[in-house]
Amino acid sequence: MPQNVKEIFSTPPPIVHNQYETVRELFSKNVVPSYGRFDLVLSHGMGSYVFDVGGKRYLDLGSGIAVCCLGHASPDITEALVEQSKKLIHVSNLYFTEPQGRLAGEIIKRIGPGKCFFSNSGAEANEGLFKLARKFGHDEGRFEILTAVNSFHGRTMAGIAATGQDKVKKGFEPIMPGFRHIPYNDLEAARNAISPATVAIMIEGVQGEGGVTPATAEYLLGLRALCDEKKLLLLMDSVQCGYYRTGKFMSYQRILEGVPGGEKFLPDGLSMAKSLGGGFPIGAFWVRGPYADLLGPGMHASTFGGTPLACAVALKILEVVDRDKLDQNALKLGAWMQSELDRLADKYPTVVKGSRGIGFMLGLELVEKIPALAASDKTQAVQVVNRLHAAGVLTVPAGTQVIRLLPPLNLKPQEAGEGIAKIEEVVKALV
Ligand SMILES: Cc1ncc(COP(=O)(O)O)c(C=O)c1O
């Protein structure tokens, strides 16, 4: 260290060894226990792999819940972070900065005419869309947003009100009014649920937390027509299923590919986060042209929204996806992995019920009441995820019966093969 730097900074405290017990103790003493964490203490990663403090290597097929789209320690992300941080990290939205404007342009290019607002997380991106919908219906006294049963829209007060799962609402009553839930993929139910107060319908293109369930093409096209007929905004939460996870930028582009009428489909609002920043926190919503100026100066804001640093990383990710054709990778390797999950269902029918999802948003659905898992009070999904940890693979449970695979978009074929082989090993032991 050069002499002058030593003079400026005082001696740092001694390095605390990130050993398992030490870290666990730090958490139990100091961190709010609001997460049911798995029993792993991770220290670093490289590409599709992460390592725990004991040096054990795991193939990360969860990507930090669909976030680390370029894997871990991506040199591209590091370069973008370093280069931008030398110029400007943050100035607030009191001023204009180039990366935010350019990122909005890149997103719009991939969706359609409209504008973007930047936030820090998925829940916050959805909050923006809820406010947009309320503003849209305000003068007519309309405010109600219909969302789907089994949906997940985040953990803010509006997010839990919007989420179609009771477990996230319990203990936080009174729940914010203005949300009702409708069965997913049921167009008739949507039509019947519309009241004079309804202003919008929000759905996920592929339900994630609810168990990896894609919307059908008929549902998407039907909702679009219904929203046009009833003057409602059609909002899509693309926080998890967006950003090339399905092989296309947005999931509806994949679901409606080749479907007559699909090429004209556009929702009115789309929220995104997760892979948008590849691990650096950033969220956004896109709003379609006619509604793009509904939120005027002073109506919505976030101090950290769209910082030059976050936007530089997000721009780099889009550049890398295009450069390395990672959309094609998600499409092709995802199809192969799904066919392998189906093979496991055929070969081990007493354990695997089938596969779910599209592209790199996949689910392995377990058969109910697997005898080998009966003794534990943990859900089957959690037990299998734990067994996969022991085998050296990270995955994410969805609901009680589904194991989610959300690999990095740059997963290599041999890594996909390794993951499937380890999943098979775990499945076979449950027969
Ligand atoms: C579909 C969906 N919407 C919203 C969220 C909330 O995003 P965040 O955790 O970034 O607030 C999530 C997170 O898992 C999600 O999957």
The ligand as an SDF file (V2000), in Angstrom:
LIG
                    3D

 16 16  0  0  0  0  0  0  0  0999 V2000
  -43.0240  -12.0430   -9.6670 C   0  0  0  0  0  0  0  0  0  0  0  0
  -42.3570  -11.2600   -8.5880 C   0  0  0  0  0  0  0  0  0  0  0  0
  -42.7730  -10.0170   -8.3410 N   0  0  0  0  0  0  0  0  0  0  0  0
  -42.2020   -9.2500   -7.3990 C   0  0  0  0  0  0  0  0  0  0  0  0
  -41.1800   -9.7410   -6.6210 C   0  0  0  0  0  0  0  0  0  0  0  0
  -40.5630   -8.8850   -5.5690 C   0  0  0  0  0  0  0  0  0  0  0  0
  -39.3100   -8.4640   -5.9730 O   0  0  0  0  0  0  0  0  0  0  0  0
  -38.2710   -7.9130   -4.8770 P   0  0  0  0  0  0  0  0  0  0  0  0
  -37.9650   -9.0350   -3.9660 O   0  0  0  0  0  0  0  0  0  0  0  0
  -37.1060   -7.4470   -5.6950 O   0  0  0  0  0  0  0  0  0  0  0  0
  -38.9600   -6.7890   -4.1920 O   0  0  0  0  0  0  0  0  0  0  0  0
  -40.7130  -11.0430   -6.8440 C   0  0  0  0  0  0  0  0  0  0  0  0
  -39.6310  -11.6070   -6.0080 C   0  0  0  0  0  0  0  0  0  0  0  0
  -39.4130  -12.7840   -5.9190 O   0  0  0  0  0  0  0  0  0  0  0  0
  -41.3190  -11.8180   -7.8490 C   0  0  0  0  0  0  0  0  0  0  0  0
  -40.9230  -13.0720   -8.0930 O   0  0  0  0  0  0  0  0  0  0  0  0
  1  2  1  0
  2  3  1  0
  2 15  2  0
  3  4  2  0
  4  5  1  0
  5  6  1  0
  5 12  2  0
  6  7  1  0
  7  8  1  0
  8  9  2  0
  8 10  1  0
  8 11  1  0
 12 13  1  0
 12 15  1  0
 13 14  2  0
 15 16  1  0
M  END
$$$$
